[in-house]
Amino acid sequence: MQLRITEYGEPILRQIGEPVTVFDGALKSLVADMVETMYVEEGVGLAAQQVDRAMMLCVVDISLLPEEELHYQLDGLQPPIDLLMPMALVNPVVKLLPGKTIWGEEGCLSFPGIRGDVPRADQIQVTYQDVNGTPHSLACSGWFARVIQHEVDHLNGKLFIDHMDKRKLRLLEGKLKRLKRETRRSQKS
């Protein structure tokens, strides 16, 4: 079932998610709905806050991203990426690995029509649980790392605009204010 995407201006986007403690059919159903919503909206990631739930859960599918040589290890192995996607990360914790910071353009389903350059660590390690509660460790770089950092930021109440250069963010002020006004107006209806 497709879920409604929360938009900039809704307080839930600034809420820190509660850890997931129950791994049951309801969680699996929510993950399936989030994946369906992500695909319908043509996104590559979706956090629980974006579907009006303040919990530590996000889904990603990088198979729709531009072609790049993927460097990743899941639990010390490198299974084919098609077997991993889409993936749900429950209670994820990101550790930035030493290396360079890369600027790249990001958008967000909660910010329709708004994009901007954001600096992200090129390499990360993320520990998380799957929908069954099994712990995993994923080391990755490039777009894979960028998408996970973006989604885990959502789980911690941070938005991609928080990372943008302040001068460039000022250029988007009009669009952001308009989006916030429209969001408030639609919530009152």
N, C-alpha and C positions, 0 to 999 in steps of 0.2 A: 504494500500500500504506500502510495506517495505521501510524504509528509510535507507540511508547510515549512518553508524556510524563514527563519527569523531574519530581520533586517536591522541594519545599523540604526541605533536609537532605542532598540528594545533592551531593557536592563539585563536580561538573561545572558547577553553576549559578554557582559563584564563579570559574570559570576564564575567563581572557581568551582569546578565540578567536584561532586562527592565521589569518593572511591567506590567502585563496584565491589560488593561483597557477596552477591547472590548470582550464581551462574546457572540460569534456568532457561526454560522455554521462552519466557517473556524477554529475556536478554537477546536470545537468538532471533526472535521475531523482530525486535527493535533493530538489530543489526541488519536483517534482511530488508526492512523498510528503509533504513538509512542508505543502504547500497542502491536500492531501486531509485530512491530520490536523487542520489548523487548522479546516477546514469541519466535519468530524465532531465535533470538540470545541466547535464554535460559538464560536471565537475570531476576533479581528480581526487578530492578528499571532502569529508564532511564530518564535523564534530557534533557531539550531542547538543551543545548549546545552540547550534544552528537549527535544530529541530525542537527547540524549547525544552530541553532537558539538561539540568545542571549536574552532569555526571562525567566521570573520567572514561570516556569512550569516543573513539573516532574510527572512521573507515577510510581507506585509501585504495586507489587503483591507478598506478602509474603507467599502465599499458597504453593509455590514451595520450601520453605525453610525447613530445618530439623524440625522435630516435637519438639515443646516446648509448655509449658503451656503459653498461651497468656494472657497478662494483658494489657487491653486497655479500654478506654472510649471515645466514640465519642459523643460530645455534652451532656455529662453526662449519656449516655446510653451505653450498650454493645450489639449491634446487632450482629448476627452471622457473623463471619469473611467472609464467602462465599458471603454475601450480600455486603460487602465493597470492595472486590477485583474484578478486578483491580481498583485502585483508582487514581484519578488525583488530584494533589495538585497545585493550582494556587496561586501565590504570598505567598508562605509559609514562616512563621517566626518561627524558632525553639528557644525554651527556655529550657536550660538544668535544670533539677530538681535536688535538693540535693540528694546525694546518691553516690554510687560507680562508678568508671570508670572501664570498662571492656576492656581487650585486646582481639581482635578477628581477624581472618584471613579474609581479604577482597580481592576481585578482582574487575575488572572494564571492561566493554565492550570496553572502549577506550584504554585499556592496555592489548591486547590479550596475554595470556600466562604469565602474571605477577601478582603475589599475594604477600601479605605481612600483617603482624600483625599491627593493628591500634587500638589506644585507643579511646573509645567512652563512653559518658555518658550512663549509663544503663537506665535512665529514662528521658523522655523529654515530653514537651508539644509543640504542633505545632498548630498555628492558620493559616488558609488558606481559600481559596474560592474553590468551586467546579466549574465545567465547565459552570454553570448557573450564577455564581457570588455570590452564597449563602455562607455566612461565616460559618466556622466550627472551633471547637476546639477539638483536639485529644491528649489525654495523653496515652503514651504507653511506653513499656520497652522491653528489650531483643533485639532479631533480628529485630523486628518491628522498634524500635527506631534506631538501627544501620543503617538499610537501608534508613530510612528517613534522618538521619544526612548525610549519604554519598551523597544522591541525592541533598539535599539542599546545601551542600558544592559546588557541581558543579554549582549551580545557582549563587553562590557568587564567582566563579572563583577559587575555591580551589579544589585540587585533593587529593585522598587518600594517595598518596606518601608524601604529605606535612606533614602528621601526623605520618609517620613512624619513628622509631628509626633511627638516622643518621648512626649508624654503620651498621645496617641491610640494609639500603637504599644503602649504598656504595657497598654492595654485588650485588645489582641489577643494578649498573651503566652501565655495559656492555650491558645488555638487553635493558635498557632504551635508551641508545645512539643509539643502532641498530634500535629500533622501531622508534625513532625520524628521523633517516636517511631514513628509508624506507618510512615513512610518507611524508617527503619532496620530495623524489624521485617520489612517486606516484602522488603528487600534480603537479609536473612539467610535467608529461606525459599527 
